[in-house]
Amino acid sequence: MRTRTREDHLVLIPAAGGTIADTIAGLAQAVDSTEPLTFQQHAGNDDVYTRGTVLYVLPGLWSGMPADLLATVRARRACAVTGRCPRCGACLQLAAGQFTHERRCPVADQHLRPALARWGRQAGPARGRRIVETP
């Protein structure tokens, strides 16, 4: 399963040979799963986790992040694995295969991506240490 960002929401892209229905069903099982998330590896600035057969690529956490950015990234990670945003309350819309945050929600891609990029440019190699923390 892949995702692609379009404006203010996430659109699910089926795996090769799969259907959007298969993708939605797989995501529903992962969000509602009692299986634990398992950390796999760091991948660039991201962290990779699995739950069953679902792969999650989540923004990484760094000890040098400002408190407000760290809280927003933690909220984004929780949002990705639970299907509900702890900041704006938006829920994954399984029937449509979309997740739409409130326009001003800091967890949304259009706000979080630029904030992470700004911080990365400012911090440079002084980002601190990686924090391994299960969402």
C-alpha positions, 0 to 999 in steps of 0.5 A: 500500500502506498499513499500520495498527498493531494492538497489537504488530505491523504489518498491511498494508492493500491499496491500493484495488482490490488484494488482500492477496496483491498487497500482500505480493508488492509488499512482498516485491519491495521488501524483496528489491530491489537498487534503491536507496532514493531520498530524496524529501522531508521530510513533517512529522517523517517522511522519504519514500523510494521504491524502484521503485514502493514508497513508504516513510514513515520517522521522521525523524532530527534532530541533537538526538536523544539517542544512544539514541533516534537509534540506535533510530530508525535501527534502525526505518528499517533494519527498515522497508526490510529486513524484519528488525529489527536489535534483536530479530531479528524478520522480516517475515512475508510470508505473514501480512502482519505484522511482530511485534517482541519485546514489549520491543523499543524499535523496536516502535511501542508503545515508539518512538511514545511515546519520539518524542512525549516527545522532541518535547515536550521538545526543542520547536523546538530539535530540531537540524537534519534528518539526511538519511541513507539507511537 
